[in-house]
Amino acid sequence: MSEISRVMRYYDYLSSVYEELYGLEQYLKYDVIVDRYLDYFKRARIIVDLGCGCGLFYRYLLSRGFIGPEVKYIGLDISVGMLRVFRRFCPRCLLINGVFEVCPLICDVADVITCISAIGGFEKVKILLSEIVRVLRREGISIITLRRELKDVSEKLKENAKHLDLDFEVFNLKSEIGIALFKG
């Protein structure tokens, strides 16, 4: 069984209980991220959520008043089970079953791209960043978080961000490292 198939099956299995298991932990991260980059969320008209899962971040933004009729929310996830749960909360969101490396969106479309707790031992960091640069609008932001033990992936992200002429900053979350990438 391929790694992608294994991950997909794992999250399909967890989809009905994911919020119960990880919801509070995720919401605490969202507080830090949104408060830190508040201006970007206030002016965002298109938000792309890579690894959107069951839509926790969407529901968080909705509860904080950042999702209105003028905001388009696009979620991409490998798990059909997670997307089915998400769909119940947002019938109008564009939800895509797929992988980060092949993002089926046009260039320069997103104001904010998030990838929160969705990178495991991601070997294709360069491809992920290339896709983010391609899809992110000028003056946009991408926020990526990953577990602290993935420090090597964090270093790859920073190294590749420099090569792509992206400004970035690293910030700390309780259990993760966050990297904000800015497209000038």
C-alpha positions as CSV (number, residue, x, y, z in Angstrom):
1,M,0.0,0.0,0.0
2,S,1.4,3.4,-0.9
3,E,2.0,6.2,1.6
4,I,-0.8,8.3,0.1
5,S,-3.3,5.4,0.3
6,R,-2.3,4.7,3.9
7,V,-2.8,8.4,4.9
8,M,-6.1,8.5,3.0
9,R,-7.4,5.4,4.8
10,Y,-6.3,6.6,8.2
11,Y,-8.1,10.0,7.9
12,D,-11.2,8.4,6.3
13,Y,-11.3,6.2,9.4
14,L,-10.8,9.2,11.8
15,S,-13.2,11.5,10.0
16,S,-16.2,10.9,12.2
17,V,-14.3,11.5,15.5
18,Y,-11.5,13.9,14.4
19,E,-13.1,17.0,15.9
20,E,-13.6,15.2,19.2
21,L,-10.0,14.0,19.3
22,Y,-8.2,17.1,18.0
23,G,-10.7,20.0,17.9
24,L,-9.5,21.9,21.0
25,E,-5.9,21.6,20.1
26,Q,-6.6,22.9,16.6
27,Y,-8.7,25.8,17.9
28,L,-5.9,26.9,20.2
29,K,-3.5,27.1,17.1
30,Y,-6.1,29.0,15.1
31,D,-6.3,31.6,17.9
32,V,-2.6,32.3,17.7
33,I,-2.5,32.3,13.9
34,V,-5.5,34.5,13.2
35,D,-4.6,37.0,16.0
36,R,-1.0,37.2,14.7
37,Y,-2.0,37.7,11.0
38,L,-5.4,39.4,11.6
39,D,-5.1,42.0,8.8
40,Y,-4.6,39.3,6.2
41,F,-7.8,37.4,7.3
42,K,-9.8,40.7,7.5
43,R,-9.1,41.5,3.9
44,A,-9.1,38.0,2.4
45,R,-11.7,37.2,-0.3
46,I,-10.4,33.8,-1.3
47,I,-8.9,31.4,1.3
48,V,-7.4,28.1,0.3
49,D,-7.0,25.5,3.1
50,L,-4.6,22.7,2.1
51,G,-5.3,19.7,4.3
52,C,-8.7,21.2,5.2
53,G,-9.9,17.9,6.9
54,C,-13.4,18.2,8.3
55,G,-13.5,22.0,8.1
56,L,-12.5,23.0,11.6
57,F,-10.6,26.1,10.4
58,Y,-13.5,27.1,8.2
59,R,-15.9,26.9,11.2
60,Y,-13.4,28.8,13.4
61,L,-13.2,31.6,10.8
62,L,-16.9,31.6,10.5
63,S,-17.4,31.9,14.2
64,R,-15.0,34.9,14.3
65,G,-16.8,36.7,11.5
66,F,-14.2,36.3,8.8
67,I,-16.4,34.2,6.5
68,G,-19.2,36.1,4.8
69,P,-21.0,35.9,1.5
70,E,-18.1,37.8,-0.2
71,V,-15.5,35.2,0.9
72,K,-14.8,32.1,-1.1
73,Y,-13.4,29.2,0.9
74,I,-11.6,26.4,-1.0
75,G,-10.6,23.2,0.8
76,L,-8.2,20.5,-0.5
77,D,-7.8,17.2,1.3
78,I,-6.7,13.7,0.5
79,S,-9.6,12.1,2.6
80,V,-13.0,11.8,1.1
81,G,-14.3,10.9,4.6
82,M,-13.1,14.3,6.0
83,L,-14.5,16.2,3.0
84,R,-17.9,14.5,3.6
85,V,-17.9,15.8,7.1
86,F,-16.8,19.3,6.0
87,R,-19.6,19.4,3.3
88,R,-22.2,19.2,6.1
89,F,-21.0,22.5,7.5
90,C,-20.5,24.3,4.2
91,P,-22.6,23.3,1.2
92,R,-21.2,26.3,-0.8
93,C,-17.5,25.7,-0.2
94,L,-15.4,24.4,-3.0
95,L,-14.0,21.1,-1.7
96,I,-11.4,19.2,-3.7
97,N,-10.2,15.7,-3.1
98,G,-6.5,15.7,-4.0
99,V,-2.9,16.2,-2.9
100,F,-0.9,19.3,-2.4
101,E,1.6,18.6,-5.2
102,V,-1.1,19.0,-7.8
103,C,-3.2,22.0,-6.8
104,P,-6.0,22.3,-9.4
105,L,-6.4,26.1,-9.0
106,I,-5.5,28.9,-11.4
107,C,-2.5,31.3,-10.7
108,D,-2.7,34.3,-8.4
109,V,-6.1,33.5,-7.0
110,A,-5.8,33.2,-3.2
111,D,-5.3,35.9,-0.6
112,V,-4.6,33.4,2.2
113,I,-3.3,29.8,1.9
114,T,-3.1,27.7,5.0
115,C,-1.6,24.3,5.6
116,I,-2.2,23.7,9.3
117,S,-1.0,20.5,10.8
118,A,-1.2,18.8,7.4
119,I,2.5,18.1,6.6
120,G,3.9,14.9,7.8
121,G,7.3,13.8,6.6
122,F,6.7,15.8,3.4
123,E,9.5,15.2,1.0
124,K,8.2,17.5,-1.8
125,V,8.6,20.8,0.0
126,K,9.9,22.5,-3.1
127,I,6.8,21.4,-5.1
128,L,4.5,22.5,-2.3
129,L,6.1,26.0,-2.1
130,S,6.0,26.3,-5.9
131,E,2.3,25.6,-5.9
132,I,1.8,28.1,-3.1
133,V,3.7,30.8,-5.0
134,R,1.7,30.0,-8.1
135,V,-1.7,30.2,-6.5
136,L,-1.1,33.0,-4.0
137,R,-1.8,36.6,-5.0
138,R,0.6,39.4,-4.5
139,E,0.5,40.8,-1.0
140,G,-0.9,37.4,0.1
141,I,0.2,35.2,2.9
142,S,0.6,31.4,3.4
143,I,0.7,29.9,6.8
144,I,2.2,26.4,7.3
145,T,2.4,24.6,10.7
146,L,4.2,21.4,11.4
147,R,5.2,19.3,14.4
148,R,8.4,20.3,16.2
149,E,10.0,17.0,15.4
150,L,9.8,17.8,11.7
151,K,12.6,20.5,12.1
152,D,14.3,19.2,9.0
153,V,11.1,19.9,7.0
154,S,11.0,23.4,8.6
155,E,14.5,24.0,7.5
156,K,13.7,22.9,3.9
157,L,10.7,25.2,3.8
158,K,12.8,28.2,4.9
159,E,15.6,27.3,2.4
160,N,13.2,26.9,-0.5
161,A,11.3,30.1,0.5
162,K,14.6,32.0,0.1
163,H,15.1,30.5,-3.3
164,L,11.6,31.6,-4.3
165,D,12.2,35.1,-3.1
166,L,9.5,34.8,-0.4
167,D,9.8,36.7,2.8
168,F,9.0,34.6,5.8
169,E,8.9,34.5,9.5
170,V,8.9,31.6,12.0
171,F,6.6,31.6,15.0
172,N,6.0,29.2,17.8
173,L,2.9,27.4,18.7
174,K,2.6,25.1,21.8
175,S,3.3,21.9,20.0
176,E,4.2,23.1,16.5
177,I,6.3,25.4,14.5
178,G,4.6,27.9,12.3
179,I,6.1,29.5,9.1
180,A,4.4,32.5,7.5
181,L,5.3,33.1,3.9
182,F,4.6,36.5,2.3
183,K,4.3,37.1,-1.4
184,G,5.4,40.7,-2.1
